[in-house]
C-alpha cells in the first residue's frame, strides 16, 4: 500500500502524518508513507484544502484531520 500525506508542513498536516503512521503501525499494514510538501504536486491531486490523505494514488480524505478510528476505517476499506 502506498500512502501519501499532502500538506505544506502546518500543524494539522503533521498531526495527520503522525496519526497515519501510528495507525499503520498498530494495524500491521505493509505500507510506504510519504509526506508531500511540494505545493505544485499537491495541486496536481485536485484538492482545495490540506491536509489530505492519498492511498494508492486516490485522494480519500482532505481538508480536515480525521480521528485515528476514521483513519483505520479508511485504510481498511482501501487495502
ABEGO torsion letter per residue (X at the ends): XBBBBBEAGBAAAAAAAAAAAAAAAAAGBBBBBBBBABAAAAAAAGBABOBBBBBGGBBABBGBBBBAAAAAAAAAAAX
